[in-house]
Amino acid sequence: MLSTWLLNFFCFAFLICSFLTHADNERSKIDEETCFSNSWNKEKLLDLKNNQFLLSNQGIHELLPQLRYCLASSDPIIRDDVAFGAYSTWLRAGNIRPPTLSSLFETFLSDIDHNKNDEQSVFLPFAILVFSEVLRVDRKSPYLQASQRIKAVNALSSYMLLANDYRGFDDQLGWRHSVAHTSDAIFQLVLNPKINQAQLQQMLNAIAQQIPAQGSHFYIYAEPERLSRPVYYAMRREDVPIKFWEQWISNIADPSPFKSWAEVFTNQQGLAQRHNVKLFLLNLQYFIVAGKGNEQLGELNIMVKDALKSMI
């Protein structure tokens, strides 16, 4: 088992190096200026939302590139309700043709790989959220190549490992929520039967690194719930061996770098780590108990309970 984890470590190290190289050498900015045009000004975009995004197929395909820039808008209504709302509505309704779907996949994959963002850092979390909707279409009606799914797994695993923007909701800017949105995208891959065991384990190991968060950050915007959802559904698949889960849960419940969980009560970082890990395990336990059971889930539930007991 140790050799497997060492292999995973070196794989992650390679992914991190690749991601950092992209971030340093090809980082680019995106701004919201192109969000509005003569054909589609703010008023008309708001009307589109109010009309439940009813638009001809030709109109949809003409507007899609412009809406991508609206994901960088500092106005949360334009970014979330209009831009993301339009993408999600049209993708779920099957209004996007396969060639355009592939183009959207490559565009948003590139945005993630190159860590593309705006000055307020609102674009990338929503680009990832749109990417989750693009992946959802492939789960429902496959159109991606196996090589493209590998790229998606690598990109989201790398981003999850490195995410350090823990801002959630802001009264002026609305949501950023990088960790939660990345969990949502990974969730769509976990549900996809074309994703294999090794790819599942890669994403699960990436999630594991983000559960305690970095530094002394306390999750307060339901991130543990969002992180636990893809983990639970990976458990339901039954193609990840129980031995992997034993080690994975043990690692989650490990208080390192502290000697024990009792030691963390006089340390801010330790308190944050305990808070985040415990909330994750409690949410995971809720999913297991509330969901449809099987023999392996019963075993995993015991492991999660034991992990919680170890945290005092």
DANOR-V840567 format. One record per residue. N is the residue number from 1. RES is the residue in one letter. PSI is psi in radians with two decimals (NA if undefined). D_LAST is the distance of its C-alpha to the last C-alpha in Angstrom with 1 decimal. Layout:
n=N res=RES psi=PSI d_last=D_LAST
n=N res=RES psi=PSI d_last=D_LAST
//
This chain:
n=1 res=M psi=-0.67 d_last=27.4
n=2 res=L psi=-0.73 d_last=27.2
n=3 res=S psi=-0.62 d_last=30.7
n=4 res=T psi=-0.74 d_last=29.9
n=5 res=W psi=-0.60 d_last=27.2
n=6 res=L psi=-0.72 d_last=29.6
n=7 res=L psi=-0.78 d_last=32.2
n=8 res=N psi=-0.67 d_last=30.0
n=9 res=F psi=-0.82 d_last=29.3
n=10 res=F psi=-0.59 d_last=33.0
n=11 res=C psi=-0.76 d_last=33.8
n=12 res=F psi=-0.69 d_last=31.4
n=13 res=A psi=-0.71 d_last=33.0
n=14 res=F psi=-0.76 d_last=36.4
n=15 res=L psi=-0.73 d_last=35.4
n=16 res=I psi=-0.81 d_last=34.1
n=17 res=C psi=-0.74 d_last=37.3
n=18 res=S psi=-0.75 d_last=39.4
n=19 res=F psi=-0.76 d_last=37.7
n=20 res=L psi=-0.63 d_last=38.0
n=21 res=T psi=-0.79 d_last=41.7
n=22 res=H psi=-0.79 d_last=42.3
n=23 res=A psi=-0.68 d_last=40.6
n=24 res=D psi=-0.74 d_last=42.6
n=25 res=N psi=-0.45 d_last=45.9
n=26 res=E psi=0.26 d_last=46.1
n=27 res=R psi=2.36 d_last=44.0
n=28 res=S psi=2.74 d_last=46.0
n=29 res=K psi=2.69 d_last=45.9
n=30 res=I psi=2.47 d_last=46.5
n=31 res=D psi=2.99 d_last=47.7
n=32 res=E psi=0.04 d_last=48.4
n=33 res=E psi=-0.68 d_last=52.2
n=34 res=T psi=0.02 d_last=53.1
n=35 res=C psi=-0.63 d_last=51.0
n=36 res=F psi=2.54 d_last=54.2
n=37 res=S psi=3.07 d_last=57.7
n=38 res=N psi=-0.62 d_last=61.0
n=39 res=S psi=-0.59 d_last=60.4
n=40 res=W psi=1.53 d_last=56.8
n=41 res=N psi=-3.13 d_last=56.2
n=42 res=K psi=-0.76 d_last=53.2
n=43 res=E psi=-0.73 d_last=55.0
n=44 res=K psi=-0.63 d_last=55.8
n=45 res=L psi=-0.68 d_last=52.3
n=46 res=L psi=-0.63 d_last=50.9
n=47 res=D psi=-0.66 d_last=53.6
n=48 res=L psi=-0.77 d_last=52.5
n=49 res=K psi=-0.80 d_last=49.0
n=50 res=N psi=-0.40 d_last=50.5
n=51 res=N psi=0.40 d_last=52.6
n=52 res=Q psi=0.55 d_last=49.6
n=53 res=F psi=0.54 d_last=50.6
n=54 res=L psi=2.11 d_last=53.8
n=55 res=L psi=2.61 d_last=55.8
n=56 res=S psi=2.77 d_last=58.2
n=57 res=N psi=-0.71 d_last=57.1
n=58 res=Q psi=-0.75 d_last=59.3
n=59 res=G psi=-0.70 d_last=57.9
n=60 res=I psi=-0.86 d_last=54.3
n=61 res=H psi=-0.47 d_last=55.0
n=62 res=E psi=-0.55 d_last=56.9
n=63 res=L psi=-0.43 d_last=54.1
n=64 res=L psi=-0.85 d_last=51.1
n=65 res=P psi=-0.64 d_last=51.7
n=66 res=Q psi=-0.69 d_last=52.0
n=67 res=L psi=-0.48 d_last=48.8
n=68 res=R psi=-0.69 d_last=46.8
n=69 res=Y psi=-0.43 d_last=47.8
n=70 res=C psi=-0.34 d_last=46.6
n=71 res=L psi=-0.24 d_last=43.0
n=72 res=A psi=0.09 d_last=43.5
n=73 res=S psi=2.43 d_last=44.6
n=74 res=S psi=-0.13 d_last=43.0
n=75 res=D psi=1.95 d_last=43.7
n=76 res=P psi=-0.45 d_last=40.7
n=77 res=I psi=-0.75 d_last=43.1
n=78 res=I psi=-0.77 d_last=45.3
n=79 res=R psi=-0.89 d_last=42.5
n=80 res=D psi=-0.99 d_last=40.1
n=81 res=D psi=-0.72 d_last=42.3
n=82 res=V psi=-1.08 d_last=45.6
n=83 res=A psi=-1.02 d_last=45.0
n=84 res=F psi=-0.68 d_last=41.8
n=85 res=G psi=-0.71 d_last=43.0
n=86 res=A psi=-0.87 d_last=46.3
n=87 res=Y psi=-0.87 d_last=44.8
n=88 res=S psi=-0.79 d_last=42.4
n=89 res=T psi=-0.85 d_last=45.0
n=90 res=W psi=-0.66 d_last=47.7
n=91 res=L psi=-0.72 d_last=45.5
n=92 res=R psi=-0.44 d_last=44.2
n=93 res=A psi=-0.07 d_last=47.7
n=94 res=G psi=0.47 d_last=49.1
n=95 res=N psi=-0.08 d_last=51.4
n=96 res=I psi=2.15 d_last=50.9
n=97 res=R psi=2.66 d_last=53.2
n=98 res=P psi=-0.81 d_last=52.0
n=99 res=P psi=-0.67 d_last=53.7
n=100 res=T psi=-0.61 d_last=52.1
n=101 res=L psi=-0.81 d_last=48.7
n=102 res=S psi=-0.67 d_last=49.0
n=103 res=S psi=-0.74 d_last=50.0
n=104 res=L psi=-0.74 d_last=47.1
n=105 res=F psi=-0.88 d_last=44.7
n=106 res=E psi=-0.65 d_last=46.3
n=107 res=T psi=-0.88 d_last=46.5
n=108 res=F psi=-0.53 d_last=42.8
n=109 res=L psi=-0.75 d_last=41.8
n=110 res=S psi=-0.70 d_last=43.9
n=111 res=D psi=-0.73 d_last=42.4
n=112 res=I psi=-0.82 d_last=38.9
n=113 res=D psi=-0.68 d_last=40.1
n=114 res=H psi=0.13 d_last=42.0
n=115 res=N psi=0.73 d_last=39.2
n=116 res=K psi=2.36 d_last=41.9
n=117 res=N psi=3.02 d_last=41.0
n=118 res=D psi=-3.14 d_last=42.6
n=119 res=E psi=-0.52 d_last=42.4
n=120 res=Q psi=-0.07 d_last=39.7
n=121 res=S psi=0.72 d_last=37.7
n=122 res=V psi=-0.36 d_last=37.9
n=123 res=F psi=-0.93 d_last=40.0
n=124 res=L psi=-0.77 d_last=37.7
n=125 res=P psi=-0.60 d_last=34.8
n=126 res=F psi=-0.50 d_last=37.4
n=127 res=A psi=-0.69 d_last=39.4
n=128 res=I psi=-0.66 d_last=36.3
n=129 res=L psi=-0.69 d_last=35.9
n=130 res=V psi=-0.69 d_last=39.6
n=131 res=F psi=-0.64 d_last=39.1
n=132 res=S psi=-0.62 d_last=36.5
n=133 res=E psi=-0.63 d_last=39.3
n=134 res=V psi=-0.71 d_last=41.7
n=135 res=L psi=-0.56 d_last=39.4
n=136 res=R psi=-0.69 d_last=39.0
n=137 res=V psi=-0.75 d_last=42.8
n=138 res=D psi=-0.61 d_last=42.8
n=139 res=R psi=-0.68 d_last=40.2
n=140 res=K psi=-0.77 d_last=42.5
n=141 res=S psi=1.60 d_last=45.8
n=142 res=P psi=2.30 d_last=45.6
n=143 res=Y psi=-0.19 d_last=47.8
n=144 res=L psi=2.70 d_last=46.0
n=145 res=Q psi=2.75 d_last=46.8
n=146 res=A psi=-0.66 d_last=44.2
n=147 res=S psi=-0.57 d_last=44.6
n=148 res=Q psi=-0.65 d_last=43.8
n=149 res=R psi=-0.65 d_last=40.5
n=150 res=I psi=-0.75 d_last=39.6
n=151 res=K psi=-0.69 d_last=40.3
n=152 res=A psi=-0.78 d_last=38.1
n=153 res=V psi=-0.81 d_last=35.2
n=154 res=N psi=-0.78 d_last=35.8
n=155 res=A psi=-0.80 d_last=36.2
n=156 res=L psi=-0.62 d_last=33.1
n=157 res=S psi=-0.78 d_last=31.0
n=158 res=S psi=-0.78 d_last=32.4
n=159 res=Y psi=-0.70 d_last=32.0
n=160 res=M psi=-0.72 d_last=28.3
n=161 res=L psi=-0.66 d_last=27.7
n=162 res=L psi=-0.15 d_last=29.5
n=163 res=A psi=2.24 d_last=28.8
n=164 res=N psi=0.18 d_last=28.0
n=165 res=D psi=1.76 d_last=29.5
n=166 res=Y psi=0.26 d_last=26.6
n=167 res=R psi=2.42 d_last=28.9
n=168 res=G psi=-1.79 d_last=28.7
n=169 res=F psi=2.45 d_last=31.1
n=170 res=D psi=2.39 d_last=33.8
n=171 res=D psi=-0.56 d_last=36.2
n=172 res=Q psi=-0.80 d_last=39.2
n=173 res=L psi=-0.23 d_last=38.3
n=174 res=G psi=-2.54 d_last=36.1
n=175 res=W psi=2.55 d_last=33.5
n=176 res=R psi=-1.19 d_last=32.9
n=177 res=H psi=0.89 d_last=29.6
n=178 res=S psi=-0.84 d_last=30.1
n=179 res=V psi=-0.77 d_last=26.8
n=180 res=A psi=-0.75 d_last=27.0
n=181 res=H psi=-0.65 d_last=30.7
n=182 res=T psi=-0.65 d_last=30.2
n=183 res=S psi=-0.69 d_last=27.6
n=184 res=D psi=-0.70 d_last=30.3
n=185 res=A psi=-0.74 d_last=32.9
n=186 res=I psi=-0.64 d_last=30.8
n=187 res=F psi=-0.76 d_last=30.1
n=188 res=Q psi=-0.61 d_last=33.9
n=189 res=L psi=-0.69 d_last=34.2
n=190 res=V psi=-0.66 d_last=31.4
n=191 res=L psi=-0.23 d_last=33.4
n=192 res=N psi=2.04 d_last=36.6
n=193 res=P psi=-0.25 d_last=37.7
n=194 res=K psi=-0.13 d_last=39.7
n=195 res=I psi=2.23 d_last=36.6
n=196 res=N psi=3.10 d_last=36.0
n=197 res=Q psi=-0.79 d_last=33.0
n=198 res=A psi=-0.67 d_last=33.3
n=199 res=Q psi=-0.67 d_last=33.4
n=200 res=L psi=-0.82 d_last=30.4
n=201 res=Q psi=-0.66 d_last=28.4
n=202 res=Q psi=-0.81 d_last=29.7
n=203 res=M psi=-0.66 d_last=28.5
n=204 res=L psi=-0.69 d_last=25.1
n=205 res=N psi=-0.57 d_last=24.7
n=206 res=A psi=-0.76 d_last=25.9
n=207 res=I psi=-0.73 d_last=23.4
n=208 res=A psi=-0.63 d_last=20.6
n=209 res=Q psi=-0.40 d_last=21.8
n=210 res=Q psi=-0.22 d_last=21.7
n=211 res=I psi=-0.80 d_last=18.3
n=212 res=P psi=-0.18 d_last=16.7
n=213 res=A psi=2.95 d_last=20.1
n=214 res=Q psi=2.65 d_last=22.0
n=215 res=G psi=-2.35 d_last=21.9
n=216 res=S psi=0.56 d_last=20.0
n=217 res=H psi=2.27 d_last=20.7
n=218 res=F psi=2.16 d_last=18.5
n=219 res=Y psi=2.24 d_last=19.6
n=220 res=I psi=0.01 d_last=21.2
n=221 res=Y psi=0.71 d_last=23.8
n=222 res=A psi=0.38 d_last=22.1
n=223 res=E psi=-0.72 d_last=22.0
n=224 res=P psi=-0.60 d_last=18.8
n=225 res=E psi=-0.77 d_last=20.8
n=226 res=R psi=-0.60 d_last=23.8
n=227 res=L psi=-0.58 d_last=22.2
n=228 res=S psi=-0.41 d_last=20.6
n=229 res=R psi=-0.90 d_last=24.0
n=230 res=P psi=-0.52 d_last=26.0
n=231 res=V psi=-0.80 d_last=23.2
n=232 res=Y psi=-0.78 d_last=23.2
n=233 res=Y psi=-0.45 d_last=27.0
n=234 res=A psi=-0.65 d_last=27.1
n=235 res=M psi=-0.65 d_last=25.1
n=236 res=R psi=-0.43 d_last=27.7
n=237 res=R psi=-0.51 d_last=30.5
n=238 res=E psi=0.10 d_last=29.8
n=239 res=D psi=0.01 d_last=31.7
n=240 res=V psi=2.15 d_last=28.7
n=241 res=P psi=2.63 d_last=28.1
n=242 res=I psi=-0.55 d_last=24.9
n=243 res=K psi=-0.66 d_last=24.7
n=244 res=F psi=-0.80 d_last=24.4
n=245 res=W psi=-0.65 d_last=21.5
n=246 res=E psi=-0.84 d_last=19.6
n=247 res=Q psi=-0.68 d_last=20.1
n=248 res=W psi=-0.84 d_last=19.6
n=249 res=I psi=-0.67 d_last=16.1
n=250 res=S psi=-0.72 d_last=15.1
n=251 res=N psi=-0.67 d_last=16.5
n=252 res=I psi=-0.74 d_last=14.7
n=253 res=A psi=0.02 d_last=11.2
n=254 res=D psi=2.19 d_last=12.6
n=255 res=P psi=-0.02 d_last=11.6
n=256 res=S psi=2.46 d_last=15.3
n=257 res=P psi=0.12 d_last=17.1
n=258 res=F psi=2.66 d_last=14.4
n=259 res=K psi=-0.54 d_last=13.8
n=260 res=S psi=2.87 d_last=10.0
n=261 res=W psi=-0.45 d_last=7.3
n=262 res=A psi=-0.46 d_last=7.5
n=263 res=E psi=-0.36 d_last=11.1
n=264 res=V psi=-0.20 d_last=11.2
n=265 res=F psi=-0.10 d_last=11.2
n=266 res=T psi=0.43 d_last=14.9
n=267 res=N psi=2.18 d_last=16.0
n=268 res=Q psi=-0.75 d_last=17.2
n=269 res=Q psi=-0.71 d_last=17.2
n=270 res=G psi=-0.69 d_last=13.7
n=271 res=L psi=-0.70 d_last=12.6
n=272 res=A psi=-0.75 d_last=14.9
n=273 res=Q psi=-0.80 d_last=13.6
n=274 res=R psi=-0.76 d_last=10.0
n=275 res=H psi=-0.84 d_last=11.8
n=276 res=N psi=-0.76 d_last=14.2
n=277 res=V psi=-0.76 d_last=12.4
n=278 res=K psi=-0.72 d_last=10.0
n=279 res=L psi=-0.69 d_last=13.3
n=280 res=F psi=-0.86 d_last=15.1
n=281 res=L psi=-0.67 d_last=13.1
n=282 res=L psi=-0.72 d_last=13.3
n=283 res=N psi=-0.69 d_last=17.0
n=284 res=L psi=-0.73 d_last=17.6
n=285 res=Q psi=-0.70 d_last=16.3
n=286 res=Y psi=-0.79 d_last=18.6
n=287 res=F psi=-0.75 d_last=21.4
n=288 res=I psi=-0.80 d_last=21.1
n=289 res=V psi=-0.69 d_last=21.0
n=290 res=A psi=-0.34 d_last=23.8
n=291 res=G psi=-3.10 d_last=25.9
n=292 res=K psi=2.12 d_last=28.5
n=293 res=G psi=2.77 d_last=26.9
n=294 res=N psi=3.08 d_last=28.2
n=295 res=E psi=-0.77 d_last=27.3
n=296 res=Q psi=-0.68 d_last=25.5
n=297 res=L psi=-0.61 d_last=23.4
n=298 res=G psi=-0.76 d_last=22.3
n=299 res=E psi=-0.73 d_last=21.2
n=300 res=L psi=-0.59 d_last=19.4
n=301 res=N psi=-0.69 d_last=17.6
n=302 res=I psi=-0.73 d_last=16.1
n=303 res=M psi=-0.75 d_last=15.1
n=304 res=V psi=-0.73 d_last=13.5
n=305 res=K psi=-0.78 d_last=11.6
n=306 res=D psi=-0.66 d_last=10.5
n=307 res=A psi=-0.73 d_last=9.6
n=308 res=L psi=-0.69 d_last=7.3
n=309 res=K psi=-0.60 d_last=5.7
n=310 res=S psi=-0.24 d_last=5.5
n=311 res=M psi=0.10 d_last=3.8
n=312 res=I psi=NA d_last=0.0
//
